[in-house]
Amino acid sequence: MEIRGAVNLPARREDIELKTSDGLTLVGELSLPLEGEPVATLVTLHPLPTHGGFMDSHIIRKAAARLPALAQLAVLRFNTRGTSSPRGTSEGSFGEGVTERADVEAAMRFVTERGLPVPWLLGWSFGTELTLKYGRDHEIAGAILLSPPLHRASEEEVAAWAGDPRPLVILVPEFDDYLRPDEARERFASVPHAKLVAVEGGKHLWVGEKQTTRVLNEIVAAVNPAALPLPTHWEDEPGATARSSAE
């Protein structure tokens, strides 16, 4: 079976709820390798909910569908406050990236309580703003930014990562709608150790299997490089299913 589109590889999947310090319940899912323990954990932060972002935004959904099986990773995804998906609606309302600080805290507290290993924050678009603003407050192994717009994260919040030894990996699409590679190099120049990857042909939404594959490989290169290169085919077996779905 070719691994593409909405292929859902075997994993242990569990609907979960996160409790925030300001009394909200957020809905989400934890995906774990079917066999053995995860070697690392991706804590995913989705794109802007007021523009259609949610825990099923396709890169995040495909990370949860593929990486537990292909790279022995745990993947935690959830709807930030006020966000809806087929999994359900998280309580509260959109907080412009301010009150979402408590959402990030709730996710990281869940990671600690469940004993999930080596957590990395994986933010996409709006999720990169939350990562930059609040990620340093938590015991993470590193952070990965997909299509950072740098609308809400201040220059000071970006520069604060310069004094942090943890890896910061930044994937910037060649044709991004908000921040393209040359400008991104200037705006992240305050963080000398940051690894900026300019992705040729990429756009903000990473549409298409070619871009999906590139992004997932870059994620695994940072978090569990021993799993590279990611396979493109999977031997059919119980639990490995393919569904038709638009990118």
C-alpha positions in Angstrom: 0.0 0.0 0.0 1.4 3.4 -0.9 1.5 5.9 1.9 -0.2 9.0 0.8 -3.4 11.1 1.3 -5.5 9.8 4.2 -3.8 6.5 4.8 -4.2 5.8 8.5 -1.4 3.4 9.7 -1.7 1.2 12.8 -1.5 3.0 16.2 -3.0 3.0 19.6 -5.4 6.0 19.4 -7.1 7.5 22.5 -9.6 10.3 22.7 -8.3 12.6 25.5 -9.4 15.7 27.4 -7.1 18.5 28.6 -8.0 20.6 31.6 -6.8 24.2 31.6 -5.8 26.3 34.6 -8.8 28.6 33.9 -11.3 25.8 34.0 -11.8 24.8 30.4 -11.9 21.3 28.9 -10.1 20.9 25.6 -10.7 17.9 23.4 -7.9 16.0 21.6 -6.4 12.7 20.7 -3.2 10.8 21.7 -1.7 8.5 19.1 1.0 6.0 20.2 3.0 3.3 18.4 1.1 0.1 18.2 4.0 -1.9 19.6 6.7 -0.7 22.0 7.1 2.7 23.7 7.5 6.0 21.8 11.0 7.3 21.5 9.7 10.9 21.5 6.5 13.0 21.6 5.1 15.6 19.2 2.9 18.1 21.0 1.1 19.7 18.0 -0.4 23.3 17.9 -2.7 23.9 14.9 -3.2 26.8 12.6 -5.5 29.8 13.3 -8.9 28.6 14.2 -10.6 31.7 12.9 -9.3 30.8 9.5 -10.1 27.0 9.5 -7.3 25.7 11.6 -8.0 22.8 14.0 -6.5 19.5 15.2 -7.4 17.9 11.9 -5.4 20.4 9.8 -3.8 18.0 7.3 -0.1 18.0 8.3 -1.1 17.5 11.9 -3.6 14.8 11.1 -1.1 13.0 8.8 1.6 13.2 11.5 -0.8 11.4 13.9 -1.8 9.0 11.1 1.7 8.0 10.0 4.5 8.8 12.5 3.6 6.5 15.4 4.0 3.6 12.9 6.8 5.0 10.8 9.0 6.8 13.4 7.9 5.3 16.8 6.6 8.7 17.9 3.7 9.7 20.1 1.6 12.5 18.7 -0.7 14.6 20.8 -3.1 16.8 18.9 -6.0 18.9 20.3 -8.3 21.8 19.6 -7.3 25.0 21.3 -10.1 26.9 23.1 -13.2 27.5 21.1 -12.1 25.3 18.2 -14.2 22.6 16.7 -13.4 19.4 14.7 -15.1 16.0 14.3 -13.6 15.1 17.6 -15.7 17.8 19.3 -15.5 21.4 20.4 -13.1 22.7 23.1 -14.6 25.0 25.6 -14.0 28.7 25.7 -13.4 31.2 22.9 -10.5 32.2 20.8 -8.1 34.3 22.8 -5.9 35.9 20.1 -2.9 33.8 21.3 -3.0 35.3 24.8 -5.3 33.0 26.8 -4.1 30.1 24.7 -1.1 30.1 27.0 -3.2 28.0 29.4 -3.9 25.6 26.5 -0.2 25.0 26.0 0.3 24.5 29.7 -2.5 22.0 29.8 -1.0 20.0 27.0 2.4 19.9 28.6 0.9 19.0 32.0 -0.8 16.0 30.2 2.6 15.0 28.7 4.1 15.0 32.2 1.2 13.2 33.8 1.3 10.4 31.2 5.0 10.1 31.3 5.4 10.7 27.6 9.1 10.9 26.6 11.2 13.7 25.0 8.4 16.2 24.1 8.9 18.5 21.1 6.5 21.3 20.3 5.3 21.3 16.7 3.5 24.5 15.7 2.0 25.3 12.4 1.2 29.0 11.5 -0.8 30.3 14.5 0.7 27.3 16.4 4.2 28.7 15.8 3.2 31.9 17.6 2.1 29.9 20.6 5.3 27.9 20.4 7.5 31.0 20.3 5.6 32.8 23.0 5.2 30.0 25.5 7.4 27.0 24.5 10.4 28.1 26.5 8.4 27.9 29.7 8.2 24.1 29.5 10.5 21.1 29.6 10.6 20.4 25.9 13.5 18.9 23.9 13.1 21.4 21.1 10.6 23.1 18.8 9.6 22.9 15.2 7.9 25.8 13.4 5.9 25.3 10.1 5.1 28.4 8.1 5.7 30.9 10.9 3.8 34.2 10.1 5.3 36.1 13.0 2.2 38.2 13.5 1.7 37.7 17.2 5.2 36.7 18.5 7.2 39.9 19.2 10.8 40.5 18.3 11.7 40.1 22.0 9.9 36.8 22.2 11.8 35.5 19.2 15.1 36.8 20.4 14.6 35.1 23.8 15.3 31.8 22.1 18.9 32.9 21.5 19.8 32.1 25.0 18.0 28.8 25.0 20.1 25.7 24.1 17.2 23.7 22.8 16.9 23.2 19.0 14.6 25.5 17.0 13.8 24.2 13.5 12.0 26.5 11.1 10.4 25.3 7.9 9.6 28.3 5.6 7.8 27.7 2.3 9.3 29.4 -0.8 5.9 30.9 -1.7 4.5 31.5 1.8 1.6 34.0 2.0 3.1 35.7 5.0 6.8 35.1 5.6 9.2 33.9 2.9 12.7 32.6 3.4 14.7 35.8 2.9 12.6 37.8 5.3 12.5 34.9 7.7 16.3 34.8 7.8 16.3 38.5 8.8 13.6 38.1 11.4 15.2 35.0 13.0 18.7 36.4 12.8 18.5 37.1 16.5 18.6 33.3 17.1 21.9 32.2 15.7 21.5 28.5 16.5 18.0 28.3 14.8 18.0 25.9 11.8 16.0 27.6 9.0 15.0 25.3 6.1 13.7 27.0 3.0 11.4 24.5 1.2 11.4 25.0 -2.5 7.9 25.1 -4.1 6.2 25.1 -0.7 3.2 27.2 0.2 1.8 28.1 3.6 -0.7 25.2 3.7 1.8 22.6 2.4 -0.8 21.2 0.0 0.0 18.0 -1.9 1.7 14.7 -1.1 5.2 16.0 -2.1 5.0 18.8 0.4 3.5 16.6 3.1 6.3 14.0 2.7 8.9 16.8 2.8 7.5 18.2 6.0 7.1 14.9 7.8 10.7 13.9 6.9 12.0 17.2 8.3 10.1 16.7 11.5 11.5 13.2 11.9 15.0 14.4 11.0 14.8 16.7 14.1 13.1 14.3 16.5 14.1 10.8 15.6 16.6 10.8 12.7 17.3 7.0 13.1 13.8 6.5 11.5 14.9 8.1 8.2 14.2 7.8 5.4 10.5 7.4 6.0 9.1 4.6 3.9 6.6 5.4 1.1 4.8 2.0 1.2 3.3 -0.1 3.9 2.6 -3.8 3.9 -1.2 -4.3 4.2 -2.2 -5.8 7.6 -5.1 -5.5 10.0 -5.4 -1.9 11.2 -3.7 -0.3 8.2 -6.5 1.3 6.2 -6.7 3.8 3.3 -9.5 6.3 2.9 -10.1 8.7 0.0 -9.8 12.3 1.1 -9.0 15.6 -0.4 -5.6 17.1 0.5 
